């Protein structure tokens, strides 16, 4: 038996086919390569640690005032135009509560079609999900407050290095966690939560200024999963799909789960209710609903912050910008 050789034209055809095939394979591989948006989790982590160094940022406390100064100083240094908007809202006890919302603006300040990025920076005054001994002790609030601030401060730093084509406002809401304590013997009234966003949304001159928004809440925990929060899907389904699609393209589809999430009373409700802004809440919940065991306890400390989760959230938000 002899080995047959290909005619010259056959050999050339084979080589050309292999060459084209290799080019096609390389091209397909290149398409699968993802350019990761710039974001430094170490920076966000350090900003969270700084906030906790002040102590619980309970409205009216020195720690709260120190945190306001810290956020204003950082956002100003990163090139934002910053205002602290003050007012009063009625809390669960019927008392007037001072609210200090921090508004930092990037881009053309007179332009419409802005993107809203928001979070809250205050700490819950009561560890009402903890042992009774800690009932009246403020929550450290590493995740439930400081994590969103840390992510946005790092994003602001990146915007200074390379400005976005979008006009962006970052709003740090106050008094989000002033809702009726769990140990009070009356019904929890929804409007006692999210006082800062309620106040911010009263300014009707903001109506029509924003195309849509992203709210971050509890975005730093180890092993966190972000489900498609119910109200976000109801009011901003196309933007939910955009964010979760970007997350999947970045390889974060396990962190940003495609499964539906529970309805959460959060600042995005009042942003939409007051001004009609579609807003997506990126928030860590349990699969069956509810929150992790550290929620509103003394365990919400730096042990509940993971750089890998911060990196995922930071990259996904940056991918929108």
SVG drawing of the C-alpha trace seen along z (x, -y; Angstrom):
<svg xmlns="http://www.w3.org/2000/svg" viewBox="-49 -75 53 77">
<polyline fill="none" stroke="black" stroke-width="0.4" points="0.0,0.0 1.4,-3.4 0.6,-6.8 -1.1,-9.0 0.1,-12.7 -2.3,-15.6 -2.0,-17.4 -0.3,-20.8 -3.6,-22.7 -5.1,-20.5 -2.3,-21.2 -2.6,-24.9 -6.3,-24.8 -5.9,-22.9 -3.3,-25.3 -5.5,-28.3 -8.5,-26.7 -6.4,-26.1 -5.1,-29.7 -8.6,-31.2 -9.8,-28.8 -7.1,-30.0 -7.9,-33.6 -11.5,-33.0 -10.7,-31.2 -8.4,-34.1 -11.1,-36.6 -13.7,-34.7 -11.4,-34.4 -10.7,-38.2 -14.5,-38.9 -14.7,-36.9 -12.0,-38.9 -13.6,-41.5 -12.0,-44.9 -12.5,-45.3 -13.6,-48.8 -11.1,-50.5 -11.9,-50.0 -9.7,-49.5 -11.4,-47.5 -8.6,-48.3 -9.5,-52.0 -13.2,-51.3 -12.3,-49.1 -10.1,-51.8 -13.0,-54.3 -15.3,-51.9 -12.7,-51.5 -12.4,-55.2 -16.1,-55.6 -16.2,-53.0 -13.3,-54.7 -15.7,-57.6 -18.1,-55.3 -21.8,-54.7 -22.9,-57.6 -26.1,-58.3 -27.8,-61.5 -26.9,-64.3 -23.8,-62.7 -20.2,-63.8 -19.4,-60.7 -22.2,-61.6 -20.7,-65.1 -17.3,-63.7 -18.6,-61.4 -20.3,-64.3 -17.0,-66.3 -15.1,-63.2 -17.5,-62.6 -17.6,-66.3 -13.8,-66.6 -13.3,-63.5 -15.9,-64.3 -14.5,-67.9 -11.0,-66.5 -12.2,-64.2 -13.6,-67.2 -17.3,-67.1 -19.4,-70.1 -20.7,-69.4 -23.7,-70.7 -25.0,-69.6 -28.8,-70.0 -30.4,-70.3 -33.9,-70.0 -36.2,-68.3 -38.4,-65.2 -40.7,-63.7 -39.3,-60.5 -41.1,-57.4 -41.6,-59.2 -43.1,-62.3 -40.0,-64.3 -38.4,-66.6 -35.2,-64.9 -32.5,-67.0 -31.5,-65.5 -28.2,-66.3 -28.1,-64.9 -24.8,-65.2 -25.2,-65.9 -22.0,-65.6 -22.3,-66.5 -20.0,-65.6 -20.1,-66.9 -22.2,-69.8 -24.2,-71.0 -26.9,-72.5 -27.4,-69.4 -30.4,-67.1 -30.5,-63.4 -28.3,-62.8 -27.5,-59.4 -28.3,-59.2 -26.1,-57.2 -27.2,-57.0 -26.7,-55.3 -27.1,-56.2 -24.3,-57.0 -26.1,-57.0 -26.0,-54.2 -29.1,-52.7 -29.2,-54.1 -30.5,-50.8 -29.1,-47.3 -32.7,-46.1 -32.0,-42.7 -29.3,-42.0 -29.3,-40.8 -31.3,-43.0 -28.1,-44.3 -27.3,-46.1 -30.7,-47.4 -29.7,-51.1 -26.3,-50.8 -25.7,-52.2 -24.9,-49.8 -21.3,-49.9 -22.9,-49.8 -20.0,-48.5 -22.3,-47.0 -25.6,-48.7 -24.3,-52.2 -20.6,-52.4 -20.2,-49.9 -22.2,-51.9 -20.3,-55.1 -17.0,-53.3 -17.8,-52.1 -19.0,-55.5 -16.0,-57.3 -13.7,-55.0 -15.9,-55.5 -15.6,-59.3 -11.8,-58.9 -11.9,-57.0 -14.1,-59.7 -11.5,-62.3 -8.9,-60.2 -11.1,-59.6 -14.4,-61.6 -17.4,-59.8 -19.4,-61.0 -22.4,-60.9 -23.5,-63.7 -23.6,-62.0 -25.0,-63.0 -24.0,-61.1 -26.4,-61.5 -25.5,-60.3 -28.8,-60.1 -29.2,-60.7 -31.6,-59.1 -32.4,-56.0 -32.1,-53.8 -34.3,-55.8 -37.4,-53.6 -39.5,-52.3 -37.3,-50.2 -38.3,-46.5 -38.7,-46.7 -41.4,-49.5 -44.9,-48.2 -46.6,-49.7 -46.8,-49.0 -43.8,-49.8 -44.8,-52.7 -43.0,-52.6 -42.7,-56.4 -40.5,-56.4 -37.6,-54.9 -35.7,-56.6 -36.2,-60.2 -33.3,-61.6 -34.6,-60.3 -38.1,-61.5 -36.8,-65.0 -34.6,-65.0 -37.5,-63.9 -39.7,-66.8 -37.8,-69.2 -40.0,-69.0 -37.5,-71.1 -35.5,-67.8 -38.3,-66.2 -37.2,-65.3 -33.6,-65.9 -32.6,-62.2 -33.0,-59.4 -32.6,-56.7 -30.6,-55.8 -28.7,-53.1 -29.0,-52.6 -26.4,-50.7 -27.3,-49.2 -25.3,-46.5 -22.9,-45.7 -19.8,-44.5 -20.5,-41.2 -18.4,-38.0 -20.4,-35.7 -23.1,-38.3 -25.7,-37.6 -27.7,-40.4 -31.1,-39.2 -33.4,-41.3 -35.2,-43.3 -39.0,-43.3 -39.7,-47.0 -36.6,-47.7 -38.0,-45.2 -41.4,-46.9 -40.2,-50.4 -36.9,-50.0 -36.9,-46.5 -34.8,-47.6 -32.1,-49.0 -32.1,-46.0 -31.5,-43.9 -28.7,-46.2 -26.9,-46.0 -27.3,-42.2 -26.2,-41.7 -23.1,-43.8 -22.4,-41.7 -22.7,-38.5 -20.3,-39.8 -17.8,-40.6 -18.1,-37.1 -20.2,-38.1 -23.4,-36.2 -23.2,-34.1 -23.0,-37.3 -25.7,-39.1 -28.3,-36.3 -30.9,-36.3 -33.4,-35.0 -36.2,-37.4 -35.7,-39.1 -38.1,-40.1 -39.7,-43.6 -37.5,-45.9 -38.5,-49.2 -35.5,-51.3 -34.5,-54.8 -35.3,-53.9 -39.0,-53.7 -39.1,-57.4 -36.9,-58.4 -39.4,-56.9 -42.5,-57.9 -41.5,-61.5 -39.8,-62.3 -40.7,-59.4 -37.0,-58.4 -36.6,-54.7 -34.1,-53.4 -32.5,-50.0 -31.7,-48.8 -28.5,-46.6 -29.0,-45.1 -27.9,-41.9 -30.8,-39.8 -31.3,-36.1 -32.7,-33.8 -36.0,-33.5 -36.1,-37.2 -34.9,-39.0 -31.4,-39.9 -28.3,-38.2 -27.9,-37.6 -25.5,-40.5 -28.2,-43.0 -28.9,-45.7 -26.6,-44.1 -23.1,-44.8 -21.8,-42.1 -22.2,-44.5 -18.5,-45.4 -15.4,-45.1 -15.6,-41.3 -18.6,-41.6 -16.7,-43.4 -15.0,-41.5 -12.8,-43.1 -14.0,-40.6 -17.6,-41.7 -16.7,-45.4 -14.7,-44.7 -17.6,-43.0 -20.1,-45.8 -17.6,-48.5 -16.8,-47.1 -20.5,-46.5 -21.5,-50.1 -18.4,-51.4 -19.4,-49.4 -22.6,-51.5 -20.5,-54.7"/>
</svg>
